[in-house]
């Protein structure tokens, strides 16, 4: 095993990870598939890419890094991670949601447990400077009493995106859980939840309108809504005894103090979030350290799948 960081993937997200690793002065070995993306990656980072895919590289590799970051296309996240686990890679950070669908994610969790590998899921919003500031305020205020979140997707844009077969059908898990993970990370893990869905669009006929509510393990009440057929945006709001904390947009933290109707921008040191993809530097730093707090394991992600499934598959309303 070498001290290099194995970066699997050569797309735009891999470029972002490479910029962070270069800033940390960590040696990087990059594995990609096609020549076009590899050349674009090399031009952006100056780092050469082994092309032909991970399986081809593994067949000829004699010294495999113990640490890897997986940022391939959504459809191949689970398969790629399992290949690495089975070849003895011990520490892996895989891009959210950790697999293509629920079954894929559970298989990654099972493989990691069987091989005693440490696999973490990259939800970079947990590491925004704004999120860390909110954690501090919540702790000082004695915890979250209630919260709400919206995960509206811009369906009119997504409909025209070119994606591999099946990817749009898993859009909720692949993209909307960014918001849901952020809300439950700050507000607490759900204990009970009641979910409703309606609608359905051509590229995601399961549902397009969502609403629901529940209670967390610590007793905070929460509600959520999303409408992929109407205007909207991602947002999270958390209420403590002293403050309303507002993430809208998600990168910024606004605050409303008790006794006031004014909302104020919270001053945060977000230099790293402006220099790199927001949250990514601190996420990678945490992954490469011994202290993994706030970094969700693949087992933690697997334990959330039932709640994600209830939100996404509740069948209570109209269908087109």
BALOBA-1460 file (C-alpha; in Angstrom, 3 decimals):
// residues 320
<rec num="1" residu="x" x="0.000" y="0.000" z="0.000"/>
<rec num="2" residu="x" x="1.227" y="3.507" z="-0.846"/>
<rec num="3" residu="x" x="0.519" y="6.870" z="0.804"/>
<rec num="4" residu="x" x="-1.029" y="8.156" z="-2.419"/>
<rec num="5" residu="x" x="-4.704" y="9.049" z="-2.447"/>
<rec num="6" residu="x" x="-6.478" y="7.063" z="-5.143"/>
<rec num="7" residu="x" x="-8.968" y="9.334" z="-6.893"/>
<rec num="8" residu="x" x="-11.411" y="7.288" z="-8.965"/>
<rec num="9" residu="x" x="-13.175" y="9.431" z="-11.534"/>
<rec num="10" residu="x" x="-12.002" y="12.244" z="-13.804"/>
<rec num="11" residu="x" x="-15.141" y="14.346" z="-14.186"/>
<rec num="12" residu="x" x="-15.898" y="17.836" z="-12.824"/>
<rec num="13" residu="x" x="-16.310" y="16.606" z="-9.243"/>
<rec num="14" residu="x" x="-12.953" y="14.813" z="-9.417"/>
<rec num="15" residu="x" x="-11.371" y="18.102" z="-10.490"/>
<rec num="16" residu="x" x="-12.760" y="19.712" z="-7.332"/>
<rec num="17" residu="x" x="-11.335" y="16.938" z="-5.147"/>
<rec num="18" residu="x" x="-7.976" y="17.176" z="-6.934"/>
<rec num="19" residu="x" x="-7.771" y="20.927" z="-6.237"/>
<rec num="20" residu="x" x="-8.274" y="20.232" z="-2.525"/>
<rec num="21" residu="x" x="-5.713" y="17.413" z="-2.434"/>
<rec num="22" residu="x" x="-3.179" y="19.548" z="-4.304"/>
<rec num="23" residu="x" x="-3.670" y="22.352" z="-1.773"/>
<rec num="24" residu="x" x="-3.040" y="19.806" z="0.982"/>
<rec num="25" residu="x" x="0.076" y="18.646" z="-0.913"/>
<rec num="26" residu="x" x="-1.169" y="15.057" z="-0.925"/>
<rec num="27" residu="x" x="0.070" y="12.795" z="-3.749"/>
<rec num="28" residu="x" x="-2.789" y="11.748" z="-6.009"/>
<rec num="29" residu="x" x="-3.236" y="8.828" z="-8.398"/>
<rec num="30" residu="x" x="-6.189" y="9.390" z="-10.722"/>
<rec num="31" residu="x" x="-8.118" y="6.645" z="-12.503"/>
<rec num="32" residu="x" x="-10.568" y="7.597" z="-15.241"/>
<rec num="33" residu="x" x="-12.378" y="5.980" z="-18.125"/>
<rec num="34" residu="x" x="-12.506" y="7.963" z="-21.322"/>
<rec num="35" residu="x" x="-9.762" y="10.005" z="-22.951"/>
<rec num="36" residu="x" x="-11.871" y="13.147" z="-23.347"/>
<rec num="37" residu="x" x="-12.639" y="13.565" z="-19.638"/>
<rec num="38" residu="x" x="-9.068" y="12.568" z="-18.757"/>
<rec num="39" residu="x" x="-7.664" y="15.311" z="-20.974"/>
<rec num="40" residu="x" x="-10.067" y="17.876" z="-19.509"/>
<rec num="41" residu="x" x="-9.007" y="16.779" z="-16.022"/>
<rec num="42" residu="x" x="-5.298" y="17.070" z="-16.908"/>
<rec num="43" residu="x" x="-5.801" y="20.537" z="-18.354"/>
<rec num="44" residu="x" x="-7.646" y="21.670" z="-15.217"/>
<rec num="45" residu="x" x="-5.267" y="20.185" z="-12.649"/>
<rec num="46" residu="x" x="-1.986" y="19.298" z="-14.387"/>
<rec num="47" residu="x" x="-2.352" y="15.738" z="-13.077"/>
<rec num="48" residu="x" x="-2.209" y="12.832" z="-15.577"/>
<rec num="49" residu="x" x="-5.004" y="10.254" z="-15.591"/>
<rec num="50" residu="x" x="-4.779" y="6.487" z="-16.029"/>
<rec num="51" residu="x" x="-7.544" y="5.794" z="-18.558"/>
<rec num="52" residu="x" x="-9.428" y="2.571" z="-19.176"/>
<rec num="53" residu="x" x="-11.299" y="2.351" z="-15.889"/>
<rec num="54" residu="x" x="-10.691" y="1.026" z="-12.396"/>
<rec num="55" residu="x" x="-10.984" y="-2.678" z="-13.195"/>
<rec num="56" residu="x" x="-8.336" y="-2.413" z="-15.897"/>
<rec num="57" residu="x" x="-6.013" y="-0.543" z="-13.547"/>
<rec num="58" residu="x" x="-6.559" y="-3.025" z="-10.701"/>
<rec num="59" residu="x" x="-5.588" y="-5.925" z="-12.957"/>
<rec num="60" residu="x" x="-2.102" y="-4.495" z="-13.452"/>
<rec num="61" residu="x" x="-1.597" y="-2.619" z="-10.190"/>
<rec num="62" residu="x" x="1.041" y="-4.000" z="-7.838"/>
<rec num="63" residu="x" x="0.781" y="-1.341" z="-5.132"/>
<rec num="64" residu="x" x="-2.715" y="-0.081" z="-4.309"/>
<rec num="65" residu="x" x="-3.244" y="2.977" z="-2.065"/>
<rec num="66" residu="x" x="-4.979" y="2.298" z="1.232"/>
<rec num="67" residu="x" x="-7.104" y="5.417" z="0.867"/>
<rec num="68" residu="x" x="-9.460" y="6.299" z="-1.978"/>
<rec num="69" residu="x" x="-12.004" y="8.889" z="-3.006"/>
<rec num="70" residu="x" x="-14.746" y="7.691" z="-5.361"/>
<rec num="71" residu="x" x="-16.440" y="10.328" z="-7.526"/>
<rec num="72" residu="x" x="-17.574" y="8.421" z="-10.606"/>
<rec num="73" residu="x" x="-21.007" y="8.716" z="-12.210"/>
<rec num="74" residu="x" x="-24.003" y="8.045" z="-9.989"/>
<rec num="75" residu="x" x="-24.668" y="4.658" z="-11.546"/>
<rec num="76" residu="x" x="-21.223" y="3.286" z="-10.688"/>
<rec num="77" residu="x" x="-20.636" y="4.571" z="-7.164"/>
<rec num="78" residu="x" x="-21.528" y="1.319" z="-5.412"/>
<rec num="79" residu="x" x="-19.831" y="-1.044" z="-7.835"/>
<rec num="80" residu="x" x="-16.625" y="0.989" z="-7.832"/>
<rec num="81" residu="x" x="-16.546" y="1.180" z="-4.042"/>
<rec num="82" residu="x" x="-17.035" y="-2.572" z="-3.706"/>
<rec num="83" residu="x" x="-14.189" y="-3.230" z="-6.161"/>
<rec num="84" residu="x" x="-11.907" y="-1.146" z="-3.961"/>
<rec num="85" residu="x" x="-13.087" y="-2.840" z="-0.764"/>
<rec num="86" residu="x" x="-12.480" y="-6.265" z="-2.265"/>
<rec num="87" residu="x" x="-8.940" y="-5.251" z="-3.252"/>
<rec num="88" residu="x" x="-8.117" y="-4.232" z="0.295"/>
<rec num="89" residu="x" x="-8.573" y="-0.461" z="0.184"/>
<rec num="90" residu="x" x="-9.288" y="0.328" z="3.829"/>
<rec num="91" residu="x" x="-10.474" y="3.942" z="3.899"/>
<rec num="92" residu="x" x="-12.889" y="5.192" z="1.227"/>
<rec num="93" residu="x" x="-14.815" y="8.413" z="0.769"/>
<rec num="94" residu="x" x="-17.586" y="7.871" z="-1.772"/>
<rec num="95" residu="x" x="-19.634" y="10.700" z="-3.211"/>
<rec num="96" residu="x" x="-23.238" y="10.950" z="-2.019"/>
<rec num="97" residu="x" x="-25.441" y="9.019" z="-1.802"/>
<rec num="98" residu="x" x="-22.923" y="6.145" z="-1.638"/>
<rec num="99" residu="x" x="-24.508" y="3.989" z="-4.342"/>
<rec num="100" residu="x" x="-26.936" y="4.060" z="-7.254"/>
<rec num="101" residu="x" x="-30.035" y="3.068" z="-5.266"/>
<rec num="102" residu="x" x="-30.977" y="1.694" z="-1.880"/>
<rec num="103" residu="x" x="-29.990" y="-1.875" z="-2.672"/>
<rec num="104" residu="x" x="-26.635" y="-0.755" z="-4.030"/>
<rec num="105" residu="x" x="-25.912" y="1.305" z="-0.903"/>
<rec num="106" residu="x" x="-26.827" y="-1.589" z="1.389"/>
<rec num="107" residu="x" x="-24.499" y="-3.882" z="-0.572"/>
<rec num="108" residu="x" x="-21.647" y="-1.400" z="-0.086"/>
<rec num="109" residu="x" x="-22.380" y="-1.316" z="3.662"/>
<rec num="110" residu="x" x="-22.378" y="-5.115" z="3.819"/>
<rec num="111" residu="x" x="-19.123" y="-5.362" z="1.853"/>
<rec num="112" residu="x" x="-17.460" y="-2.778" z="4.085"/>
<rec num="113" residu="x" x="-18.520" y="-4.646" z="7.205"/>
<rec num="114" residu="x" x="-17.360" y="-7.985" z="5.818"/>
<rec num="115" residu="x" x="-13.910" y="-6.619" z="4.950"/>
<rec num="116" residu="x" x="-13.642" y="-4.288" z="7.972"/>
<rec num="117" residu="x" x="-13.266" y="-1.304" z="5.648"/>
<rec num="118" residu="x" x="-14.114" y="2.276" z="6.600"/>
<rec num="119" residu="x" x="-16.445" y="3.814" z="4.018"/>
<rec num="120" residu="x" x="-17.777" y="7.354" z="4.394"/>
<rec num="121" residu="x" x="-20.348" y="9.233" z="2.316"/>
<rec num="122" residu="x" x="-19.560" y="12.696" z="0.947"/>
<rec num="123" residu="x" x="-22.346" y="15.065" z="1.951"/>
<rec num="124" residu="x" x="-20.245" y="18.226" z="1.692"/>
<rec num="125" residu="x" x="-22.974" y="20.544" z="3.044"/>
<rec num="126" residu="x" x="-22.264" y="19.164" z="6.516"/>
<rec num="127" residu="x" x="-18.918" y="20.943" z="6.262"/>
<rec num="128" residu="x" x="-20.013" y="24.375" z="5.079"/>
<rec num="129" residu="x" x="-18.727" y="27.185" z="7.280"/>
<rec num="130" residu="x" x="-22.383" y="28.214" z="7.661"/>
<rec num="131" residu="x" x="-23.320" y="24.728" z="8.900"/>
<rec num="132" residu="x" x="-20.521" y="24.693" z="11.452"/>
<rec num="133" residu="x" x="-21.593" y="28.109" z="12.719"/>
<rec num="134" residu="x" x="-25.168" y="26.858" z="13.032"/>
<rec num="135" residu="x" x="-23.952" y="23.865" z="15.041"/>
<rec num="136" residu="x" x="-22.281" y="26.277" z="17.461"/>
<rec num="137" residu="x" x="-25.418" y="28.421" z="17.863"/>
<rec num="138" residu="x" x="-27.639" y="25.368" z="18.306"/>
<rec num="139" residu="x" x="-25.341" y="24.013" z="21.010"/>
<rec num="140" residu="x" x="-25.261" y="27.363" z="22.852"/>
<rec num="141" residu="x" x="-29.081" y="27.617" z="22.637"/>
<rec num="142" residu="x" x="-29.654" y="24.140" z="24.065"/>
<rec num="143" residu="x" x="-30.665" y="22.314" z="20.891"/>
<rec num="144" residu="x" x="-33.217" y="22.423" z="18.089"/>
<rec num="145" residu="x" x="-36.906" y="22.581" z="19.061"/>
<rec num="146" residu="x" x="-38.334" y="22.265" z="15.564"/>
<rec num="147" residu="x" x="-37.290" y="22.593" z="11.934"/>
<rec num="148" residu="x" x="-38.515" y="22.519" z="8.368"/>
<rec num="149" residu="x" x="-36.948" y="21.939" z="4.979"/>
<rec num="150" residu="x" x="-37.758" y="22.175" z="1.287"/>
<rec num="151" residu="x" x="-36.121" y="20.051" z="-1.409"/>
<rec num="152" residu="x" x="-37.803" y="21.392" z="-4.504"/>
<rec num="153" residu="x" x="-35.910" y="20.446" z="-7.663"/>
<rec num="154" residu="x" x="-36.097" y="22.423" z="-10.876"/>
<rec num="155" residu="x" x="-37.872" y="19.780" z="-12.896"/>
<rec num="156" residu="x" x="-38.001" y="21.872" z="-16.074"/>
<rec num="157" residu="x" x="-34.174" y="21.920" z="-16.095"/>
<rec num="158" residu="x" x="-33.597" y="18.307" z="-15.039"/>
<rec num="159" residu="x" x="-35.906" y="17.038" z="-17.788"/>
<rec num="160" residu="x" x="-33.421" y="18.216" z="-20.414"/>
<rec num="161" residu="x" x="-30.240" y="16.931" z="-18.757"/>
<rec num="162" residu="x" x="-28.345" y="14.100" z="-20.432"/>
<rec num="163" residu="x" x="-27.851" y="11.329" z="-17.881"/>
<rec num="164" residu="x" x="-27.212" y="7.591" z="-17.989"/>
<rec num="165" residu="x" x="-30.288" y="5.357" z="-18.045"/>
<rec num="166" residu="x" x="-32.000" y="5.215" z="-14.671"/>
<rec num="167" residu="x" x="-30.161" y="8.135" z="-13.072"/>
<rec num="168" residu="x" x="-33.077" y="10.587" z="-13.225"/>
<rec num="169" residu="x" x="-35.383" y="7.950" z="-11.724"/>
<rec num="170" residu="x" x="-33.091" y="7.965" z="-8.674"/>
<rec num="171" residu="x" x="-32.848" y="11.765" z="-8.539"/>
<rec num="172" residu="x" x="-34.408" y="11.970" z="-5.084"/>
<rec num="173" residu="x" x="-31.686" y="9.797" z="-3.565"/>
<rec num="174" residu="x" x="-28.854" y="11.165" z="-5.685"/>
<rec num="175" residu="x" x="-29.619" y="14.861" z="-5.291"/>
<rec num="176" residu="x" x="-32.506" y="15.751" z="-2.950"/>
<rec num="177" residu="x" x="-30.905" y="13.934" z="-0.025"/>
<rec num="178" residu="x" x="-28.337" y="16.742" z="0.012"/>
<rec num="179" residu="x" x="-31.004" y="18.887" z="1.683"/>
<rec num="180" residu="x" x="-32.600" y="16.122" z="3.722"/>
<rec num="181" residu="x" x="-29.250" y="14.979" z="5.111"/>
<rec num="182" residu="x" x="-28.395" y="18.561" z="6.032"/>
<rec num="183" residu="x" x="-31.700" y="19.055" z="7.858"/>
<rec num="184" residu="x" x="-31.496" y="15.806" z="9.819"/>
<rec num="185" residu="x" x="-27.786" y="16.363" z="10.522"/>
<rec num="186" residu="x" x="-28.557" y="19.631" z="12.302"/>
<rec num="187" residu="x" x="-32.076" y="18.873" z="13.538"/>
<rec num="188" residu="x" x="-31.672" y="15.256" z="14.564"/>
<rec num="189" residu="x" x="-32.395" y="11.798" z="13.154"/>
<rec num="190" residu="x" x="-36.102" y="11.037" z="12.662"/>
<rec num="191" residu="x" x="-37.874" y="8.657" z="15.016"/>
<rec num="192" residu="x" x="-41.358" y="8.851" z="13.499"/>
<rec num="193" residu="x" x="-42.401" y="10.241" z="10.142"/>
<rec num="194" residu="x" x="-45.657" y="10.628" z="8.191"/>
<rec num="195" residu="x" x="-45.246" y="11.128" z="4.445"/>
<rec num="196" residu="x" x="-47.432" y="12.116" z="1.500"/>
<rec num="197" residu="x" x="-46.643" y="12.272" z="-2.207"/>
<rec num="198" residu="x" x="-48.508" y="13.301" z="-5.306"/>
<rec num="199" residu="x" x="-47.892" y="14.020" z="-8.967"/>
<rec num="200" residu="x" x="-45.143" y="12.487" z="-11.033"/>
<rec num="201" residu="x" x="-43.253" y="13.691" z="-14.095"/>
<rec num="202" residu="x" x="-42.003" y="11.838" z="-17.145"/>
<rec num="203" residu="x" x="-38.470" y="11.450" z="-15.837"/>
<rec num="204" residu="x" x="-39.541" y="10.696" z="-12.253"/>
<rec num="205" residu="x" x="-43.003" y="9.155" z="-12.302"/>
<rec num="206" residu="x" x="-42.806" y="7.972" z="-8.702"/>
<rec num="207" residu="x" x="-43.754" y="11.438" z="-7.378"/>
<rec num="208" residu="x" x="-43.040" y="15.121" z="-7.883"/>
<rec num="209" residu="x" x="-44.888" y="16.722" z="-4.960"/>
<rec num="210" residu="x" x="-43.938" y="15.897" z="-1.397"/>
<rec num="211" residu="x" x="-45.118" y="16.848" z="2.075"/>
<rec num="212" residu="x" x="-44.719" y="15.317" z="5.490"/>
<rec num="213" residu="x" x="-43.884" y="15.733" z="9.134"/>
<rec num="214" residu="x" x="-42.358" y="13.870" z="12.036"/>
<rec num="215" residu="x" x="-40.426" y="13.884" z="15.282"/>
<rec num="216" residu="x" x="-36.733" y="13.266" z="15.873"/>
<rec num="217" residu="x" x="-35.074" y="10.989" z="18.388"/>
<rec num="218" residu="x" x="-34.445" y="14.082" z="20.551"/>
<rec num="219" residu="x" x="-38.076" y="15.233" z="20.363"/>
<rec num="220" residu="x" x="-37.786" y="18.032" z="17.787"/>
<rec num="221" residu="x" x="-40.809" y="18.317" z="15.498"/>
<rec num="222" residu="x" x="-40.164" y="18.754" z="11.790"/>
<rec num="223" residu="x" x="-42.021" y="19.225" z="8.532"/>
<rec num="224" residu="x" x="-40.999" y="19.293" z="4.885"/>
<rec num="225" residu="x" x="-42.349" y="19.968" z="1.425"/>
<rec num="226" residu="x" x="-41.178" y="20.004" z="-2.173"/>
<rec num="227" residu="x" x="-42.857" y="20.590" z="-5.505"/>
<rec num="228" residu="x" x="-40.805" y="19.689" z="-8.570"/>
<rec num="229" residu="x" x="-43.524" y="21.074" z="-10.856"/>
<rec num="230" residu="x" x="-43.543" y="24.586" z="-9.358"/>
<rec num="231" residu="x" x="-41.069" y="27.365" z="-8.558"/>
<rec num="232" residu="x" x="-39.012" y="26.900" z="-5.426"/>
<rec num="233" residu="x" x="-35.556" y="26.258" z="-4.035"/>
<rec num="234" residu="x" x="-33.680" y="24.279" z="-1.424"/>
<rec num="235" residu="x" x="-34.012" y="25.606" z="2.113"/>
<rec num="236" residu="x" x="-33.647" y="24.568" z="5.744"/>
<rec num="237" residu="x" x="-34.904" y="26.451" z="8.807"/>
<rec num="238" residu="x" x="-34.168" y="25.453" z="12.393"/>
<rec num="239" residu="x" x="-35.694" y="26.963" z="15.521"/>
<rec num="240" residu="x" x="-34.099" y="27.096" z="18.958"/>
<rec num="241" residu="x" x="-35.322" y="28.899" z="22.074"/>
<rec num="242" residu="x" x="-33.423" y="32.024" z="20.993"/>
<rec num="243" residu="x" x="-33.051" y="31.931" z="17.234"/>
<rec num="244" residu="x" x="-34.456" y="30.970" z="13.862"/>
<rec num="245" residu="x" x="-31.574" y="29.776" z="11.670"/>
<rec num="246" residu="x" x="-32.237" y="30.104" z="7.952"/>
<rec num="247" residu="x" x="-30.331" y="28.387" z="5.136"/>
<rec num="248" residu="x" x="-31.837" y="29.952" z="2.018"/>
<rec num="249" residu="x" x="-29.696" y="29.715" z="-0.061"/>
<rec num="250" residu="x" x="-27.998" y="26.754" z="1.582"/>
<rec num="251" residu="x" x="-24.529" y="28.317" z="1.437"/>
<rec num="252" residu="x" x="-25.522" y="31.280" z="3.622"/>
<rec num="253" residu="x" x="-26.720" y="31.436" z="7.211"/>
<rec num="254" residu="x" x="-29.265" y="34.069" z="8.219"/>
<rec num="255" residu="x" x="-30.574" y="34.484" z="11.723"/>
<rec num="256" residu="x" x="-33.701" y="35.891" z="13.338"/>
<rec num="257" residu="x" x="-33.416" y="36.665" z="17.039"/>
<rec num="258" residu="x" x="-36.285" y="36.198" z="19.456"/>
<rec num="259" residu="x" x="-38.284" y="39.414" z="19.808"/>
<rec num="260" residu="x" x="-37.351" y="40.634" z="16.337"/>
<rec num="261" residu="x" x="-38.822" y="40.199" z="12.876"/>
<rec num="262" residu="x" x="-35.571" y="41.202" z="11.191"/>
<rec num="263" residu="x" x="-33.313" y="38.605" z="9.617"/>
<rec num="264" residu="x" x="-29.574" y="39.219" z="9.681"/>
<rec num="265" residu="x" x="-26.705" y="37.697" z="7.761"/>
<rec num="266" residu="x" x="-24.411" y="35.760" z="10.099"/>
<rec num="267" residu="x" x="-20.774" y="36.684" z="9.599"/>
<rec num="268" residu="x" x="-18.747" y="33.533" z="9.014"/>
<rec num="269" residu="x" x="-15.198" y="32.745" z="7.964"/>
<rec num="270" residu="x" x="-15.993" y="31.075" z="4.642"/>
<rec num="271" residu="x" x="-12.665" y="31.618" z="2.886"/>
<rec num="272" residu="x" x="-12.244" y="27.881" z="2.222"/>
<rec num="273" residu="x" x="-15.801" y="27.670" z="0.841"/>
<rec num="274" residu="x" x="-15.037" y="30.473" z="-1.590"/>
<rec num="275" residu="x" x="-11.631" y="29.111" z="-2.597"/>
<rec num="276" residu="x" x="-12.798" y="25.515" z="-3.135"/>
<rec num="277" residu="x" x="-16.148" y="23.858" z="-3.765"/>
<rec num="278" residu="x" x="-18.071" y="24.754" z="-0.581"/>
<rec num="279" residu="x" x="-17.537" y="22.281" z="2.230"/>
<rec num="280" residu="x" x="-15.140" y="20.100" z="0.281"/>
<rec num="281" residu="x" x="-11.843" y="21.154" z="1.884"/>
<rec num="282" residu="x" x="-13.072" y="20.509" z="5.436"/>
<rec num="283" residu="x" x="-14.772" y="17.276" z="4.370"/>
<rec num="284" residu="x" x="-11.559" y="15.884" z="2.855"/>
<rec num="285" residu="x" x="-9.506" y="17.136" z="5.801"/>
<rec num="286" residu="x" x="-11.837" y="15.276" z="8.162"/>
<rec num="287" residu="x" x="-11.697" y="12.130" z="6.012"/>
<rec num="288" residu="x" x="-7.892" y="12.123" z="6.050"/>
<rec num="289" residu="x" x="-7.698" y="12.720" z="9.805"/>
<rec num="290" residu="x" x="-8.218" y="10.320" z="12.683"/>
<rec num="291" residu="x" x="-11.236" y="12.336" z="13.867"/>
<rec num="292" residu="x" x="-14.225" y="11.404" z="11.679"/>
<rec num="293" residu="x" x="-17.032" y="13.248" z="13.503"/>
<rec num="294" residu="x" x="-19.775" y="14.638" z="11.210"/>
<rec num="295" residu="x" x="-18.629" y="12.360" z="8.390"/>
<rec num="296" residu="x" x="-21.459" y="9.857" z="7.800"/>
<rec num="297" residu="x" x="-20.406" y="6.228" z="7.502"/>
<rec num="298" residu="x" x="-21.965" y="3.996" z="4.861"/>
<rec num="299" residu="x" x="-23.670" y="2.150" z="7.738"/>
<rec num="300" residu="x" x="-25.241" y="5.413" z="8.935"/>
<rec num="301" residu="x" x="-26.369" y="6.115" z="5.396"/>
<rec num="302" residu="x" x="-27.834" y="2.623" z="5.130"/>
<rec num="303" residu="x" x="-29.781" y="3.204" z="8.364"/>
<rec num="304" residu="x" x="-31.402" y="6.306" z="6.812"/>
<rec num="305" residu="x" x="-32.619" y="4.517" z="3.691"/>
<rec num="306" residu="x" x="-35.954" y="3.467" z="5.196"/>
<rec num="307" residu="x" x="-36.762" y="7.126" z="5.982"/>
<rec num="308" residu="x" x="-35.629" y="8.266" z="2.519"/>
<rec num="309" residu="x" x="-37.789" y="5.539" z="1.034"/>
<rec num="310" residu="x" x="-40.858" y="6.604" z="3.043"/>
<rec num="311" residu="x" x="-40.454" y="10.212" z="1.898"/>
<rec num="312" residu="x" x="-39.950" y="9.241" z="-1.731"/>
<rec num="313" residu="x" x="-42.415" y="6.383" z="-2.111"/>
<rec num="314" residu="x" x="-45.432" y="7.384" z="-0.022"/>
<rec num="315" residu="x" x="-48.381" y="6.941" z="-2.342"/>
<rec num="316" residu="x" x="-51.248" y="9.007" z="-1.049"/>
<rec num="317" residu="x" x="-52.153" y="11.524" z="-3.707"/>
<rec num="318" residu="x" x="-53.076" y="11.936" z="-7.341"/>
<rec num="319" residu="x" x="-50.991" y="10.480" z="-10.140"/>
<rec num="320" residu="x" x="-50.871" y="11.624" z="-13.704"/>
